[in-house]
Amino acid sequence: MTGAPFHAGGCQCGAVRFRVHGNPPKASVCYCRMCQKASSSHAFPLLDTRGCRVEWTRGEPSWFQSSNLVRRGFCNACGTPLAYDAPDGLALAVLAFDDPAAFPPSVAFGLEGKLPWCDAIPALPGVETMDDIPAAPFLADLVSRQHPDHETQNWPPEETP
């Protein structure tokens, strides 16, 4: 697969990084209660990797056997949800990719678990993070230790005193 496209991503702290070689067939979002708990969100966007090669390029996920047939991968250092591994293949968390906008969901699963307020989210008033400083003044001094959305040679960087 030399020369084939790849898509990279990883966890929040940078301890686990991955690459998907090839063209993933589809992304989905799942509203089932198990995915809600695994992602700690109202829905879990996942990318199907069937037909692709997945490579863990830094570290590897830890796994939780969430049912008799499915295990879920996460970073043991920061807790970021990374993977859903089922008998029909491995799916990776869309939001763990460096460019999550590249994978818009084409189908929604688990509608029985969809919370009643999900459809109202797009209509909520919106505020950019740094526009919230009057309500949360600590944001002015915030220094992110989150891994950037690109490959890095060494991580974490050495902190200067």
N, C-alpha and C positions, 0 to 999 in steps of 0.2 A: 504493500500500500504506500510505497514511497511517492511523494508528490500529491497524495490525496489530501483533501482538506481536513483540518482538525479544528476542534473547538475545545478550549481550555477552561478550567474553573477550579474551585477549591473552597475550603472552609473559611470562616471569618478570620481565624488567627494565622492561617498559612501553613499549619502543620500537615495538612493533607491537600494535595493538588492532583488533578487528573487531566487527561486529554481523551477526547473521543475522536477517533480517526474514521472518516467517512461521512456520509450524509444521513443523519438520523431521520427515520420515517415520519414521526409525528410527536407533538407535545400534547399533553392533556392536563386537565385540572381535575382533582378528585376532592369531593366534598364529604366522603364517608368519615365516620367518627374516628376510625383508626388512623386515617391520614391527617385528620385535624389534630389529634393528639401527637402524632409523630412530628408534625411540622409546627405545632403550637400556633396554628393559624386557622382561619375559617375554611381554607382550601389549600391543597398541596399541588403546585404545578410540577409535572414530571415529564422528562424527555425519554422516550423509548429509544434504546440503543441497539435494537436488533439489526443485524447486518453491519454493524460497526465494530471496531476494536476499541475497547476501553483500556486505558493504561493509567495506573496510579503512578504519578511522577515524583511525588514527595509524600512519604508516609503512606499509610493505608487506613481505611475506615475501621472502626470497631463496629460490631454487629449486634443487634438485638433481634431475637427471634420473636416477632410480634404475633405470629400465629403458627399453626402447624405447617404452613406452606410458604410463608413469607418472612423474610428477614429485612431489617432496615439498617443501613449504614449511616454512621455519624462520626464526627470528629470527637475523639476521646478527650482532647484538650479544651475545646471551646464549646462543644455540643452542637455544632451546626449539622442539621440533617443533610445527608448527601445522596442516599441511594435507597431504592426499593428493589429488592431482588426476589422474584417470584418464578414459578415453574415456566412461565412464558417469556422470561428474560429479565434483564437488568434495565431499570430506569434510573435516571439521575435527576436530582432536584434542579429545576430550571433556574431558580434564583441563586444557585451556587456557581453558575457559569459566569465567566468574566463579561459576557455580553448576553444577558438574559433576554433582551429585547429581540434577539435573533430567533427565538423559539416561541411564537405565539401559540397558545393552545388551540386545537382544532376540534376538541370534543371534551365534554364534561362527564365525569363518572360519579357514582355515589350520591345521586341527587336526593336520596332518602335522608341523608345527613345534612343537607344544605340548611343553614340557619336562616330563620325568617328575615333577618336584617341584611343579608348579603346583597340583595339587589338594590338596596338603598345606598350602598357605599359610594358609587360614582356621583350621587347628588349631594354628598356632604360638602360643607364649605371647606376649602383647601387653604393651607398655610405652608409656605416654604420653611424649611428647618431654621434658617438663619433669620427669618422674619419673626420668629417666636422668642427672640432674646428678651423682650420686656417681660414675658411670662416665665421664662426660664433663663435667667441671666448667666448661669453657668455655661451656656452654649458658647459665649464669647471666648472662653478659655479652653474649650474642648480641643484635645489633641488626639486624633484617631490612631489607634494601634492595630486597626484592621488591615489585613493584607490587601494590597491594591488589586484592581481588576486587570492584572497582566502578570506574565511570568516574571519571576525574580530569581536571581542566581542564589542569593543568600537571604534567609529570612529567619528570625526577625533581624532588622538592622541593629547595629550597635547604637545604644542611646548615648548621647553626649550629656555630660553633667551640666 
